[in-house]
């Protein structure tokens, strides 16, 4: 069974035992379930416990990027002349991800970020075509994707 699913089920079981299905009870149940699974790590394997902190770090990174992108788009939309600030372009970003699931996750995270849209991924998973509303330079976009998103997703999916 997938350990994340098992952890969620343990959190739900905790909430059922407490008789409260609110956010604090579920979060505490998730943390309690995580430590219960950690205690049995020799039977389960350590991979889950190495990736959960990485997933939380990625979530924090992504939420920060999401807020910054929303603020940037809102500032431009509310400006006197929004068209003046737009520089739309499609940029080819070379990828070093090895799995299709990691490449699709990257494409989806970029699409969910305001101001960017994943247009296509090459069949060999080596290139992501990304539409952006604010092209400073293709190299800047490539560096932001590779050093920001791709590096973290690679750690999360491929280690």
N, C-alpha and C positions, 0 to 999 in steps of 0.2 A: 504494500500500500504506500502511496506517496506520503512522505513524512509531513509535508505542509498540510495536506488534507487531514492527516491524523492529528496534527497540532490544532487545526481548526475544530475538529470533532471534540477534542479534549476541552477546548475553550467553551464550546456549546454545552458539553456535559457539566462543566463547572457552573455555567450560568443556570442550567436547569437545576442543579443541586442548590444553588443559592436562591432560586426562584425569581431572579431578576435578569432580564435580557437587555440591559442597557450597555452603553459603550464602555464605561469603566469596568464593569464586571467581565465583559467579553475580553477586553485588553488584559486584565489581570489573569483571566483563565488562559489566555494565549501564552502569556509569560510563564505561568505555572506549568502549562503543558510542555512548553519548550524546555524548561528545566527537568521535567520528568523524563522527557525523551533524551535529554543530555545525560542523565544518570544511567540510561541504558544504551549509551553510545557504542559500547563494545559489540553489542549484538546488532545494532542498527547500521553502524558505519559513521565516520566523522564528517562526510561530505555535506550533509544538511546543516551541520553546526558551523561549518566554515562559510557556507553560502548565505545563511540568514543575515549575519551582520553586513555582508556585501549588498544584499537586497535592500536592507534598511538605509545604507549609505546611498545607494542609487536612488531610492525613493526621495531622500532629502535633497540630493542633487537635482533630480527632475522637478521637484516641487519649486525649488529656487528658480530654475530655468523657466518654468511655466509662468511664475509670477512676473519675472523680468520681461518675458515675451509679451504677456498681456499688457503690462504697463507701457511697453514700447508701442504696441499697436494702438492702444487707447490714446496715447499722446499724439500719435500721427492722425488718427481719425478725428480727434477734437481740435486739431490745429486749423488755422485759417485756410490753408491750401494743402490738403493731404497729398495731392498728386505730386507736389514738389518734392516730397520726402521719399516717394516710392521709387525704387530701382529694381523692378522685377527681373529675374533671370533664372535659368536652369543651369545648375552646376553638376558636373560629374564628379562624384566623390569616390576615390578608390577605397575598397574595403579589404580588410585582412581577416574578417570573420570566416570561420570554417564551416559553420553549420547554418542550414537554412532557417532554423528557428531563431537563431541570434540575429540574422540579417532581417528577418521579418519583424522581430521585436524592435530593432533599431528603426526601421522604416515607420512602424506604427508610432513610436515615441516621437519621432520628428514630425509626423503628420498631426499629432495631437497638440503640438506646440504652435501657437499662433504665429503666423508669418512664414511658416515653412510647410511644404507638402512634398511627400515622397511620390515621385512620378512613376519610377520603375526601378527594378533591380535586375541586373543582367543575369542570364541563365547560369553563368559560372560563378555567381555571387561575388564578383570582383569589383563591380561598379554599382553605385547607387546614384540615381538621377534625382536631384533635389531641386524643387522650385522654391525660391525665396523672394520675399517682397523687398528686401533691403540688402542689395548686393554692395558691399564695400569693396571686396576683392574676392575672386574665386578661391584664392589661397587662404584667406581668412575664414571663409565658410568651411573649407576642407579641414583646416586645423581645428576649428571649434567642434566639428562633428567627430573627428578622429581622436582628439585629446579629451574631449568632454564625454560624449555619448559612447563612442565605439570602444574606448579603452575600458570603461566601466562595464559595458555589456559583455565584452570579451571575458573579463574576470568572472562575471556572474554565470555565463553560459558555458565557458570552455575550460575552466580550471578544474 
